[in-house]
């Protein structure tokens, strides 16, 4: 839902900074060299299943390069987060320039269930993809 | 210093009196605390552990040329060898405030997201951020060489749960669930380097 809002809060500005840093890191750091190449999932090593965060690094890497199909194949949720990072950064800049509107996330039981199901569905998807 | 002392010794009192409109000050506390004590730890560690560091470096140099070591471990060993150099220490010292800022907000966002899903976020993101920021107080133990960082991280997790309980006025169970779930998600990122290095060292000394 979009509602009227004033200038972005300190936390909104900080999140825009975080979003830019994460997207910049994904754009600059290669997947096959340190530090990203050093990470291996101990949950996967112990159980054979990916953890809920598996695939996020690669999803960000491909999303930043505009290769959304490949990004989605690694982690749909992380691809959505990458897109949300970009959208938040852009919207914050617009709000600083005077845009008087901001998205408002509703904290309702339905919204919470949708988020929980999305997390679980993403984990199942990543697990199935990992086995293929 | 008073905030640090209160966070370590009387955390309930600090979290109860935390103002939710002081986000910038809370961020400043976390960044300053982490950066200063990490730099202090680096200064203390070099002379105190120089002998052990040289021994470890010799072991790592021997292992890095071993063809039986997996490629990912080779890269980890090369990174470890580079990380001890003075130029890396200076670079890390300059980047520590940026990393702290990034990790604090990512941690707070994940914790708040899980708290929202569990219906435990009663007072909004500023309350979660206050809990996560003041919970960085135990990172003062980064100044203690060798074991300080491990103790500090465990204490940080516990203090985050206390902070969530007090700032959101929720139950202990709800606070614990909100705090521990994100670490499960991030566990592969935080523990991977330690796990692979431990495995490599064990193989190097002939243990399975």
Boltz contact constraints between the chains, C-beta under 6 A:
constraints:
  - contact:
      token1: [A, 10]
      token2: [B, 23]
      max_distance: 6.0
  - contact:
      token1: [A, 10]
      token2: [B, 24]
      max_distance: 6.0
  - contact:
      token1: [A, 11]
      token2: [B, 23]
      max_distance: 6.0
  - contact:
      token1: [A, 14]
      token2: [B, 105]
      max_distance: 6.0
  - contact:
      token1: [A, 18]
      token2: [B, 102]
      max_distance: 6.0
  - contact:
      token1: [A, 18]
      token2: [B, 105]
      max_distance: 6.0
  - contact:
      token1: [A, 21]
      token2: [B, 102]
      max_distance: 6.0
  - contact:
      token1: [A, 34]
      token2: [B, 75]
      max_distance: 6.0
  - contact:
      token1: [A, 34]
      token2: [B, 79]
      max_distance: 6.0
  - contact:
      token1: [A, 37]
      token2: [B, 75]
      max_distance: 6.0
  - contact:
      token1: [A, 38]
      token2: [B, 76]
      max_distance: 6.0
  - contact:
      token1: [A, 38]
      token2: [B, 193]
      max_distance: 6.0
  - contact:
      token1: [A, 39]
      token2: [B, 189]
      max_distance: 6.0
  - contact:
      token1: [A, 39]
      token2: [B, 192]
      max_distance: 6.0
  - contact:
      token1: [A, 40]
      token2: [B, 192]
      max_distance: 6.0
  - contact:
      token1: [A, 41]
      token2: [B, 188]
      max_distance: 6.0
  - contact:
      token1: [A, 42]
      token2: [B, 188]
      max_distance: 6.0
  - contact:
      token1: [A, 42]
      token2: [B, 191]
      max_distance: 6.0
  - contact:
      token1: [A, 42]
      token2: [B, 195]
      max_distance: 6.0
  - contact:
      token1: [A, 43]
      token2: [B, 188]
      max_distance: 6.0
  - contact:
      token1: [A, 51]
      token2: [B, 188]
      max_distance: 6.0
  - contact:
      token1: [A, 52]
      token2: [B, 185]
      max_distance: 6.0
  - contact:
      token1: [A, 53]
      token2: [B, 185]
      max_distance: 6.0
  - contact:
      token1: [A, 112]
      token2: [B, 117]
      max_distance: 6.0
  - contact:
      token1: [A, 115]
      token2: [B, 117]
      max_distance: 6.0
  - contact:
      token1: [A, 116]
      token2: [B, 117]
      max_distance: 6.0
